[in-house]
Amino acid sequence: MASLIAPANNDSVQDAETLQKAFKGWGTNEKAVISVLGHRNAAQRKQIRQAYWDLYQEDLVKRLESELTGDFERAVYRWILDPEDRDAVLANVALRKSGDYQVIVEIGCVRSAEELLAVRRAYQARYKHSLEEDVAAHTKGDIRKLLVGLVTAFRYEGAEINARLAKSEADILQDAIKDKAYNHEEVIRILTTRSKTQLMATFNRFKDDHTTSITKALLGEHADNNEFTGLLRVAIRCCNEPIKYYEKVLRNAIRRVGTDEDALARVIVTRAEKDLSEIKELYYKSNSVPLDQAVAKETSGDYKAFLLALLGKED
């Protein structure tokens, strides 16, 4: 369930005019920007961008970049883009700046087959390279094999599962873990090609057979600080339990010394129209603090007000 509170009908021309007024004068009226953009869904935001162009022959995204600053500007910029374009930007930033491959795994595993295809198209249109080309150029070895496999997947999305296959592939995964052969080509093949429902059946079978989850089994002494096995765990969690995965990303972002603003904004912005309500519920259950309260404590100013709007809670 989405947390975003958007009107059923909005006047995109009026919204564009409100934004233009917010940019006039000595300083930007950030509250007006939040009151419009913090309460519009993806289709409505696209109409506002078009209306703004039609009225003022100016790109609203570029205008917002010049008017806003800091974490607030980054969050608004990512929010106003079409979801597939936003993912393309997130992937490119992760590859170029931080080598934060967790973001690539998220995009490859949480998005549906059609969404991932749209991200790859958007990436190519924006950067004149394919996503898989850039992933391959910025990585090597086992990490390259895993990430290229994940971003090029077009997984079956039906409900059918094969119980016998789940058993045999649970055994393959167990053998790889027992032998510490985490990078075995069969492990990569299973994680990058099977449907999410089939993978869930395999992981459940693994747990039934070995009385421990596969992610816990991967936390062996040699695997603990290994980047590749860390990414394997992220891939398994993203395919199997995305709500739990995102709750943990938020918890880690908020708990660390100096909030991880990138991770915090990424989850809120990318999930506000998807499953942020469920993530909020799990966050409260796990931490005994409402997510909006935790976010309000760790952020400030317009950035705080904007994130709270996306969380469905006004500051």
C-alpha positions as CSV (number, residue, x, y, z in Angstrom):
1,M,0.0,0.0,0.0
2,A,1.1,3.5,-0.9
3,S,1.7,6.1,1.9
4,L,1.3,9.0,-0.5
5,I,-1.8,11.1,0.0
6,A,-2.7,12.5,-3.5
7,P,-5.9,14.1,-4.6
8,A,-8.1,12.1,-7.0
9,N,-8.2,15.1,-9.4
10,N,-5.7,17.9,-9.6
11,D,-5.4,20.8,-12.1
12,S,-1.9,20.4,-13.5
13,V,-2.0,23.9,-15.0
14,Q,-2.9,25.4,-11.6
15,D,-0.1,23.3,-10.0
16,A,2.4,24.5,-12.5
17,E,1.3,28.1,-11.9
18,T,1.6,27.6,-8.1
19,L,5.2,26.3,-8.6
20,Q,6.1,29.2,-10.8
21,K,4.9,31.6,-8.2
22,A,6.9,29.7,-5.6
23,F,10.1,30.4,-7.6
24,K,9.5,34.2,-7.9
25,G,10.9,36.8,-5.6
26,W,14.0,36.8,-3.4
27,G,13.7,33.2,-2.1
28,T,11.9,30.1,-3.1
29,N,8.7,29.3,-1.3
30,E,9.6,25.7,-0.4
31,K,6.4,25.1,1.5
32,A,4.4,25.7,-1.7
33,V,6.7,23.3,-3.6
34,I,6.1,20.6,-0.9
35,S,2.3,21.3,-0.8
36,V,2.1,20.5,-4.6
37,L,4.8,17.9,-5.3
38,G,4.6,16.1,-1.9
39,H,1.0,15.3,-2.7
40,R,1.0,14.2,-6.4
41,N,1.4,10.7,-7.8
42,A,3.7,9.8,-10.7
43,A,1.1,10.4,-13.5
44,Q,0.1,13.8,-11.9
45,R,3.8,14.9,-11.6
46,K,4.3,14.0,-15.3
47,Q,1.3,16.2,-16.2
48,I,2.7,19.1,-14.1
49,R,6.0,18.9,-15.8
50,Q,4.3,19.0,-19.2
51,A,2.0,21.9,-18.1
52,Y,5.0,23.8,-16.8
53,W,6.8,23.4,-20.1
54,D,3.7,24.4,-22.1
55,L,3.2,27.5,-20.0
56,Y,6.8,28.7,-19.5
57,Q,8.9,26.8,-22.1
58,E,11.1,25.7,-19.2
59,D,12.1,22.3,-17.8
60,L,10.6,22.1,-14.4
61,V,13.2,19.5,-13.2
62,K,16.0,21.9,-14.1
63,R,14.3,24.8,-12.5
64,L,13.8,22.8,-9.3
65,E,17.5,21.9,-9.4
66,S,18.5,25.6,-9.5
67,E,15.9,26.7,-6.8
68,L,16.5,24.0,-4.2
69,T,19.6,22.9,-2.3
70,G,21.1,20.0,-0.4
71,D,19.3,16.8,0.7
72,F,15.9,18.5,0.0
73,E,16.9,19.2,-3.7
74,R,18.1,15.7,-4.2
75,A,14.9,14.1,-2.7
76,V,12.6,16.4,-4.8
77,Y,14.7,15.8,-7.9
78,R,14.4,12.1,-7.6
79,W,10.7,12.3,-6.7
80,I,9.7,14.3,-9.7
81,L,11.3,12.0,-12.3
82,D,9.3,9.1,-13.8
83,P,9.9,6.0,-11.6
84,E,12.0,4.2,-14.3
85,D,14.0,7.4,-15.0
86,R,14.6,7.8,-11.2
87,D,15.9,4.2,-11.0
88,A,18.2,4.9,-14.0
89,V,19.6,7.9,-12.1
90,L,20.0,5.9,-8.8
91,A,21.8,3.1,-10.7
92,N,24.1,5.5,-12.4
93,V,25.0,7.4,-9.2
94,A,25.6,4.1,-7.4
95,L,27.9,2.9,-10.1
96,R,29.8,6.1,-10.7
97,K,30.2,7.6,-7.2
98,S,29.9,5.1,-4.4
99,G,30.1,1.7,-5.9
100,D,27.0,1.0,-3.8
101,Y,26.0,-2.2,-5.5
102,Q,23.2,-2.8,-3.1
103,V,21.2,-0.3,-5.1
104,I,21.8,-2.2,-8.3
105,V,20.6,-5.4,-6.5
106,E,17.5,-3.6,-5.3
107,I,16.6,-2.5,-8.8
108,G,17.3,-5.9,-10.3
109,C,15.4,-7.9,-7.7
110,V,12.5,-5.8,-6.3
111,R,11.3,-4.3,-9.6
112,S,8.9,-6.4,-11.7
113,A,10.1,-7.7,-15.1
114,E,8.3,-4.9,-17.0
115,E,9.6,-2.2,-14.5
116,L,13.2,-3.5,-14.9
117,L,12.8,-3.4,-18.7
118,A,11.6,0.2,-18.5
119,V,14.5,1.1,-16.3
120,R,17.0,-0.3,-18.8
121,R,15.3,1.7,-21.6
122,A,15.4,4.9,-19.5
123,Y,19.0,4.3,-18.6
124,Q,20.0,3.9,-22.3
125,A,18.0,7.0,-23.3
126,R,19.6,9.1,-20.6
127,Y,23.3,7.9,-20.6
128,K,23.7,6.5,-24.2
129,H,25.0,3.3,-22.7
130,S,23.1,0.2,-21.6
131,L,22.7,-0.4,-17.9
132,E,24.4,-3.9,-18.2
133,E,27.3,-2.3,-20.1
134,D,27.9,0.2,-17.3
135,V,27.4,-2.5,-14.6
136,A,30.0,-4.7,-16.3
137,A,32.4,-1.7,-16.8
138,H,32.3,-0.8,-13.1
139,T,32.6,-4.3,-11.6
140,K,34.6,-7.5,-12.0
141,G,34.7,-11.2,-11.2
142,D,31.8,-12.7,-9.3
143,I,30.2,-9.4,-8.5
144,R,30.0,-8.6,-12.2
145,K,28.5,-12.0,-13.0
146,L,25.8,-11.6,-10.3
147,L,24.9,-7.9,-11.1
148,V,24.8,-8.3,-14.9
149,G,22.6,-11.4,-14.4
150,L,20.2,-9.5,-12.1
151,V,19.8,-6.4,-14.3
152,T,19.3,-8.4,-17.5
153,A,16.8,-10.8,-16.0
154,F,13.2,-10.9,-17.3
155,R,11.7,-13.2,-14.7
156,Y,8.5,-15.2,-15.1
157,E,5.9,-13.6,-12.9
158,G,3.1,-16.2,-12.6
159,A,2.2,-18.1,-9.5
160,E,3.3,-21.6,-10.7
161,I,6.0,-23.3,-8.8
162,N,7.8,-26.6,-9.2
163,A,8.2,-28.3,-5.8
164,R,10.8,-30.9,-7.1
165,L,12.9,-28.1,-8.6
166,A,12.7,-26.2,-5.3
167,K,14.0,-29.2,-3.5
168,S,16.9,-29.8,-6.0
169,E,17.9,-26.2,-6.0
170,A,17.7,-25.9,-2.2
171,D,20.2,-28.8,-2.2
172,I,22.4,-27.0,-4.7
173,L,22.4,-23.9,-2.5
174,Q,23.1,-25.9,0.6
175,D,26.1,-27.7,-1.0
176,A,27.5,-24.4,-2.2
177,I,27.2,-22.9,1.3
178,K,28.7,-26.1,2.9
179,D,31.7,-26.0,0.6
180,K,31.9,-22.1,0.9
181,A,31.5,-22.0,-2.9
182,Y,29.2,-19.0,-2.7
183,N,30.3,-17.9,-6.2
184,H,29.4,-21.2,-7.8
185,E,27.8,-20.5,-11.2
186,E,24.7,-22.5,-10.2
187,V,24.1,-20.2,-7.2
188,I,24.3,-17.2,-9.6
189,R,22.1,-19.0,-12.2
190,I,19.4,-19.7,-9.6
191,L,19.3,-16.2,-8.2
192,T,19.3,-14.4,-11.5
193,T,16.9,-16.5,-13.5
194,R,14.2,-18.1,-11.4
195,S,10.8,-16.4,-10.8
196,K,10.3,-14.8,-7.3
197,T,7.6,-17.4,-6.5
198,Q,10.0,-20.2,-7.4
199,L,12.8,-18.7,-5.4
200,M,10.5,-18.3,-2.4
201,A,9.6,-22.0,-2.6
202,T,13.3,-22.9,-2.8
203,F,14.2,-20.7,0.2
204,N,11.3,-22.2,2.2
205,R,12.5,-25.7,1.3
206,F,16.0,-24.8,2.4
207,K,14.6,-23.6,5.8
208,D,12.5,-26.7,6.2
209,D,15.5,-29.0,5.4
210,H,18.1,-27.1,7.4
211,T,16.1,-25.4,10.2
212,T,17.8,-22.1,9.3
213,S,17.1,-19.4,6.7
214,I,19.4,-19.2,3.7
215,T,20.4,-15.7,4.7
216,K,21.5,-16.9,8.1
217,A,23.4,-19.8,6.6
218,L,25.3,-17.3,4.4
219,L,26.5,-15.5,7.5
220,G,29.3,-18.0,8.0
221,E,32.6,-16.9,9.5
222,H,34.3,-16.5,6.1
223,A,31.2,-15.0,4.4
224,D,30.6,-12.2,7.0
225,N,32.9,-9.5,5.6
226,N,32.8,-10.6,2.0
227,E,31.2,-8.1,-0.4
228,F,30.0,-10.8,-2.8
229,T,28.2,-12.8,-0.1
230,G,26.7,-9.6,1.3
231,L,25.2,-8.9,-2.1
232,L,23.9,-12.5,-2.3
233,R,22.1,-11.9,1.0
234,V,20.7,-8.6,-0.3
235,A,19.5,-10.3,-3.5
236,I,17.8,-13.1,-1.5
237,R,16.1,-10.6,0.8
238,C,14.9,-8.4,-2.1
239,C,13.4,-11.3,-3.9
240,N,11.9,-13.0,-0.9
241,E,11.0,-10.4,1.7
242,P,11.3,-6.9,0.2
243,I,9.3,-5.2,3.0
244,K,11.7,-6.7,5.6
245,Y,14.6,-5.7,3.5
246,Y,13.5,-2.0,3.2
247,E,12.7,-1.8,6.9
248,K,16.2,-2.9,7.7
249,V,17.7,-0.3,5.2
250,L,15.7,2.4,7.0
251,R,16.7,1.1,10.5
252,N,20.4,1.1,9.6
253,A,20.1,4.6,7.9
254,I,18.5,6.1,11.0
255,R,20.6,4.3,13.6
256,R,24.1,5.0,12.2
257,V,26.1,7.9,13.5
258,G,25.1,10.7,11.1
259,T,22.0,9.6,9.3
260,D,22.5,8.0,5.9
261,E,20.4,10.5,4.0
262,D,20.9,8.8,0.6
263,A,19.4,5.5,1.9
264,L,16.7,7.2,3.9
265,A,15.4,9.3,1.0
266,R,15.9,6.4,-1.5
267,V,13.6,4.1,0.3
268,I,10.9,6.8,1.1
269,V,11.0,8.2,-2.5
270,T,11.0,4.9,-4.3
271,R,8.4,3.1,-2.1
272,A,5.9,6.0,-1.3
273,E,3.7,4.9,-4.2
274,K,4.2,1.2,-3.6
275,D,4.4,-0.4,-0.2
276,L,5.6,2.3,2.2
277,S,2.6,1.8,4.4
278,E,3.6,-1.8,5.0
279,I,7.2,-0.8,5.6
280,K,6.0,1.7,8.2
281,E,4.0,-1.0,10.0
282,L,6.9,-3.3,10.2
283,Y,9.2,-0.5,11.3
284,Y,6.9,0.3,14.2
285,K,6.6,-3.4,15.1
286,S,10.4,-3.9,15.0
287,N,11.5,-0.6,16.7
288,S,8.5,0.5,18.8
289,V,8.8,4.0,17.3
290,P,6.7,5.2,14.3
291,L,8.8,5.7,11.2
292,D,7.6,9.3,10.7
293,Q,8.7,10.1,14.3
294,A,12.1,8.6,13.7
295,V,12.5,10.5,10.4
296,A,11.4,13.8,12.1
297,K,14.0,13.3,14.8
298,E,16.8,12.7,12.3
299,T,16.0,15.3,9.7
300,S,15.2,19.0,9.6
301,G,13.7,21.9,7.7
302,D,12.2,21.5,4.2
303,Y,13.8,18.1,3.7
304,K,12.1,16.8,6.8
305,A,8.7,18.3,5.8
306,F,9.0,16.8,2.3
307,L,9.8,13.3,3.6
308,L,7.0,13.5,6.1
309,A,4.6,14.5,3.3
310,L,5.6,11.3,1.3
311,L,5.2,9.3,4.5
312,G,1.6,10.6,4.7
313,K,2.3,12.7,7.8
314,E,2.5,16.4,7.8
315,D,5.2,18.1,9.9
